[in-house]
Amino acid sequence: MTRCPIPSPRALHLSAPQFGLIRGGERCKAVVNWGSGRIGLVRIPPPQLLLLGSIASVQFGSAFADKLFAQAGPGGVVLLRLALAAVMLVAISRPRLRGRTRADLGAAVAFGVILGGMNWSFYEALDRLPLGVAVTIEFLGPLAVAVAGSRRVLDLVWVVLAGGGVALLALRGSHHGVSAAGIVLALLAGSCWAAYILLSKRVGASFAALDGLAIALVIATVVVVPVGIAEGGAALGRPSVLAGGLAVALLSSLIPYSLEIVALRRLTASTFGLLMSLEPAVAALAGVLVLSQHLTGVLFVALIMVVTASVGTTVAGRAVGSETISRSVQRDERRTACSRPIAKPCANIDEPP
């Protein structure tokens, strides 16, 4: 069995706690710098399994967030999630503001405003829609960015298919507990997600590691403070609500980040796109297991239409020998928070698998 070489701590250039990969033959181990000069090697599972675990963590985090709405409201829960995630990420990355230009800081602030709006609108949609439906509609955001500017007829087919799925929800969803307000809020979350993807390239290029996302999370927390206090009120100080908010922050940020920072270095862009296309289906599964939300009939058909469009977009891009969608859009999407209504930092997308 080929062993990965063990580098010296000085050669790693990692600030605690961070991860690196050592390649050796067909096997790799994760190098973890736990601080104080302590370096350890941890054998890592296949990257596909890690990414699926990350997707599941985010969606089950959303499901548990839904269960807290009765106590603190969507606004209160999103405030707790963002605030706790910001505290954890600032503690890990310790971002530096000195030497930053106004343009850099302005981009980070805009990124934070979009991030706050994305999280708030998604949680409000989640309060009115089944989890699988909310994620399905929101998924139109990154899908639209992926096919934007494309002149291929096949991409137009995928857009029509995805749009048809959402139209089906709008026209027939009212018979299955789908509200018009929920659809509008989910579309708003998807629009914020699209803007988030586009802004992430600017922020990722200007800030090292997770500095940009840490700053953006602080700004996002400030953005949602008014609605958070208005909806959550005194409930935000209850130990049970705080514990629930911490669990959501861990499931939606820290755990997925830990999984993805290793997985994304070894995944091809096309494989990443295909696995991400499963996200609405995983969301539906989380809704069934945690919230007892069963998607039947029209809701299930609409979900399948959007998932098929996402898979088709990725496969079509690979089939013509172009990694434009995966390498630019999805890389930008994952550079700092991965596309989701819940900020999820990722790193090292630019490195070849």
C-alpha positions in Angstrom: 0.0 0.0 0.0 1.4 3.4 -1.0 1.7 5.8 1.9 1.4 9.5 1.7 4.6 11.4 2.6 4.5 13.4 5.9 5.6 17.0 5.4 7.1 19.1 8.1 4.7 21.5 9.9 6.6 24.4 8.5 5.9 23.2 4.9 2.1 23.0 5.4 1.5 26.8 5.8 -1.8 26.1 7.5 -3.4 28.2 10.2 -5.2 26.2 12.9 -7.5 24.5 12.4 -7.2 23.9 8.7 -6.9 21.0 6.3 -4.5 20.0 3.5 -4.2 16.9 1.3 -1.1 14.8 0.8 -1.2 12.7 -2.4 0.6 9.4 -2.6 -0.3 6.8 -5.3 -4.0 6.2 -5.3 -4.6 7.1 -1.6 -4.7 10.4 0.2 -4.8 11.4 3.8 -6.1 14.7 5.2 -3.5 16.7 7.0 -5.0 18.5 10.0 -3.2 21.4 11.8 -4.8 21.6 15.2 -2.7 24.4 16.3 0.3 24.6 18.6 2.4 22.7 16.1 0.3 19.5 16.4 -0.1 17.9 13.0 -2.1 14.8 12.4 -3.0 12.5 9.5 -6.6 11.3 9.0 -7.6 8.8 6.3 -10.5 10.2 4.3 -13.4 8.4 2.6 -14.2 8.8 -1.1 -14.9 12.4 -2.1 -18.3 11.5 -3.5 -19.3 10.2 -0.1 -18.1 13.3 1.6 -20.0 15.6 -0.8 -23.2 13.6 -0.3 -22.7 13.8 3.4 -22.3 17.6 3.0 -25.5 17.9 1.0 -27.4 15.8 3.6 -26.0 17.9 6.4 -27.3 21.1 4.9 -30.7 19.7 4.1 -31.2 18.1 7.5 -30.0 21.3 9.0 -32.8 23.1 7.2 -35.3 20.5 8.4 -34.3 21.0 12.0 -34.5 24.8 11.5 -38.1 24.3 10.4 -38.9 22.6 13.7 -37.6 25.7 15.5 -40.0 28.1 13.7 -42.8 27.5 16.1 -40.6 28.8 19.0 -38.7 31.7 17.4 -40.1 32.2 14.0 -38.2 32.0 10.7 -36.6 35.4 11.3 -35.4 34.4 14.8 -34.0 31.1 13.6 -32.1 32.7 10.7 -30.7 35.3 13.1 -29.4 32.6 15.4 -28.0 30.5 12.5 -26.1 33.4 11.0 -24.9 34.8 14.2 -23.6 31.5 15.6 -22.0 30.6 12.2 -20.4 34.0 12.1 -18.9 33.6 15.5 -17.5 30.1 14.6 -16.1 31.2 11.3 -14.5 34.4 12.6 -12.9 32.4 15.4 -11.5 30.0 12.8 -10.4 32.4 10.1 -9.6 35.6 12.1 -10.1 37.9 9.1 -7.9 41.0 8.8 -9.4 44.3 7.7 -6.1 46.2 7.6 -4.9 46.9 4.1 -8.2 46.2 2.4 -9.4 48.7 -0.3 -12.8 50.3 -0.2 -13.7 48.2 -3.2 -12.8 45.0 -1.5 -14.7 45.9 1.7 -17.7 47.1 -0.4 -17.8 43.7 -2.2 -17.8 41.9 1.1 -20.6 44.1 2.4 -22.7 43.5 -0.7 -21.9 39.8 -0.4 -23.2 39.9 3.2 -26.4 41.7 2.3 -27.1 39.1 -0.4 -26.3 36.3 2.0 -28.6 37.7 4.7 -31.4 38.2 2.1 -30.9 34.7 0.8 -31.1 33.0 4.2 -34.1 35.1 5.3 -36.2 34.6 2.2 -35.4 30.9 2.2 -36.4 30.4 5.8 -39.6 32.4 5.2 -40.4 30.2 2.2 -39.6 27.1 4.3 -42.2 28.2 6.8 -44.8 28.1 4.0 -43.7 25.3 1.8 -42.5 21.7 2.2 -38.7 21.5 2.3 -38.3 19.6 -0.9 -40.5 22.2 -2.8 -38.7 25.2 -1.3 -35.3 23.8 -2.4 -36.6 22.8 -5.8 -37.8 26.3 -6.6 -34.7 28.0 -5.1 -32.6 25.7 -7.3 -33.6 27.8 -10.3 -31.2 30.4 -9.2 -27.9 28.6 -9.8 -29.5 26.7 -12.8 -30.2 30.1 -14.5 -26.6 31.3 -13.9 -25.3 28.0 -15.3 -27.1 28.4 -18.6 -26.9 32.2 -18.9 -25.4 33.3 -22.2 -25.6 29.8 -23.7 -26.7 29.6 -27.3 -27.3 25.8 -27.3 -30.8 24.7 -28.0 -30.5 21.9 -25.5 -29.8 24.3 -22.7 -33.1 26.1 -23.6 -34.8 22.7 -23.2 -33.5 22.4 -19.7 -34.6 25.9 -18.8 -38.1 25.2 -20.1 -38.2 21.9 -18.2 -37.2 23.6 -14.9 -39.5 26.5 -15.5 -42.3 24.1 -16.3 -41.8 22.3 -12.9 -42.1 25.6 -11.0 -45.2 26.6 -13.1 -46.7 23.3 -12.2 -46.2 24.1 -8.6 -47.8 27.5 -9.0 -50.8 26.3 -10.9 -51.6 23.0 -9.1 -49.6 23.3 -5.9 -52.4 25.0 -3.9 -54.1 21.7 -3.7 -51.1 20.2 -2.0 -50.3 22.9 0.7 -48.2 25.1 -1.5 -48.8 28.8 -1.0 -48.3 31.6 -3.6 -46.3 33.6 -1.0 -44.0 30.7 -0.4 -43.3 30.3 -4.1 -42.5 34.1 -4.4 -40.2 33.9 -1.4 -38.4 30.8 -2.7 -37.9 32.5 -6.1 -36.5 35.5 -4.2 -34.1 33.2 -2.4 -33.1 31.7 -5.8 -32.5 35.2 -7.2 -30.3 36.0 -4.2 -28.5 32.7 -4.7 -27.7 33.6 -8.3 -26.4 37.0 -7.2 -24.5 35.3 -4.5 -22.7 33.0 -7.1 -21.7 36.0 -9.2 -20.4 38.0 -6.2 -18.5 35.1 -4.7 -16.0 35.3 -7.6 -15.2 38.9 -6.7 -15.0 38.2 -3.0 -13.0 35.0 -3.4 -10.4 36.8 -5.5 -10.0 39.6 -3.1 -9.8 37.8 0.2 -7.6 35.0 1.4 -9.1 31.7 2.6 -12.4 32.4 4.5 -11.8 36.0 5.3 -14.4 37.3 2.9 -17.1 34.9 4.0 -16.4 35.6 7.7 -16.9 39.3 7.1 -20.0 38.6 4.9 -21.6 36.5 7.7 -21.1 39.3 10.2 -22.9 41.7 7.7 -25.6 39.2 7.0 -26.2 38.9 10.8 -26.6 42.6 11.1 -29.0 42.6 8.1 -31.4 40.1 9.7 -31.3 41.5 13.3 -34.5 43.6 12.9 -36.7 40.7 11.6 -34.9 38.3 14.0 -35.7 40.3 17.1 -39.2 41.1 15.8 -40.1 37.4 15.3 -37.9 35.8 17.9 -38.1 38.2 20.8 -37.4 36.8 24.2 -37.4 33.3 22.8 -34.0 33.8 21.4 -32.6 33.7 24.9 -34.1 30.4 25.8 -31.5 27.6 26.3 -33.5 25.2 24.2 -33.8 27.6 21.3 -30.1 28.5 21.5 -29.1 24.8 21.5 -31.3 24.3 18.5 -29.8 27.3 16.7 -26.3 25.9 17.5 -27.3 22.5 16.0 -28.6 24.2 12.8 -25.4 26.3 12.5 -23.2 23.2 12.9 -25.3 21.1 10.4 -25.5 24.0 7.9 -22.0 25.4 8.2 -19.2 23.8 10.2 -19.8 20.1 9.4 -20.4 20.6 5.6 -17.4 22.8 5.4 -15.2 20.2 7.1 -16.4 17.6 4.6 -16.2 19.7 1.5 -12.8 21.3 2.0 -11.4 17.8 1.6 -13.8 16.4 -1.0 -13.7 19.2 -3.5 -10.0 18.9 -4.0 -10.5 15.4 -5.5 -13.8 15.7 -7.4 -14.0 16.5 -11.1 -16.3 19.4 -11.9 -18.7 17.3 -13.8 -19.1 14.8 -10.9 -19.6 17.7 -8.5 -22.4 19.1 -10.7 -24.1 15.7 -10.9 -24.1 15.2 -7.2 -25.3 18.7 -6.5 -28.3 18.0 -8.8 -29.5 15.6 -6.2 -30.0 18.3 -3.6 -33.7 18.8 -4.1 -34.2 15.1 -3.8 -32.2 15.0 -0.6 -34.2 17.9 0.7 -37.4 16.0 0.0 -36.0 13.0 1.9 -35.1 15.2 4.9 -38.6 16.6 4.8 -40.1 13.1 5.0 -37.8 11.8 7.8 -37.7 14.9 10.0 -40.9 16.8 9.2 -43.2 14.0 7.9 -43.7 16.0 4.6 -44.6 13.5 1.9 -44.4 14.7 -1.7 -46.9 13.1 -3.9 -48.5 13.7 -7.3 -47.8 17.2 -8.7 -45.1 18.1 -6.1 -43.1 15.0 -6.9 -43.4 15.5 -10.7 -42.2 19.1 -10.3 -39.2 18.1 -8.2 -38.2 15.4 -10.8 -38.5 18.0 -13.6 -36.1 20.4 -11.9 -33.6 17.7 -10.9 -33.7 16.3 -14.5 -33.0 19.8 -15.8 -30.0 20.2 -13.5 -28.6 16.8 -14.4 -29.1 17.5 -18.1 -27.4 20.9 -17.9 -24.3 19.3 -16.3 -24.2 16.2 -18.6 -24.7 18.3 -21.7 -21.9 20.6 -20.7 -19.6 17.7 -20.2 -20.7 16.0 -23.5 -19.6 18.9 -25.6 -16.3 19.0 -24.0 -17.0 22.2 -22.1 -16.5 22.6 -18.4 -17.8 26.2 -18.5 -20.8 25.5 -16.3 -18.9 23.4 -13.8 -15.6 25.1 -13.8 -16.8 28.7 -13.7 -20.3 28.9 -12.3 -20.1 26.0 -9.9 -16.6 26.8 -8.8 -17.7 30.4 -8.1 -20.7 29.0 -6.4 -18.7 26.9 -4.0 -15.7 29.1 -3.6 -17.0 30.5 -0.3 -20.5 29.3 0.5 -21.6 26.7 -1.9 -24.8 27.8 -3.3 -27.2 27.0 -0.7 -29.6 29.1 1.3 -27.4 28.4 4.2 -23.9 29.7 3.9 -21.4 26.9 3.5 -17.8 27.8 3.0 -15.7 25.8 0.5 -12.2 26.1 -0.7 -9.6 25.1 -3.2 -12.0 24.7 -6.2 -9.3 26.0 -8.5 -7.0 23.1 -7.8 -7.1 20.3 -10.3 -8.7 17.0 -9.1 
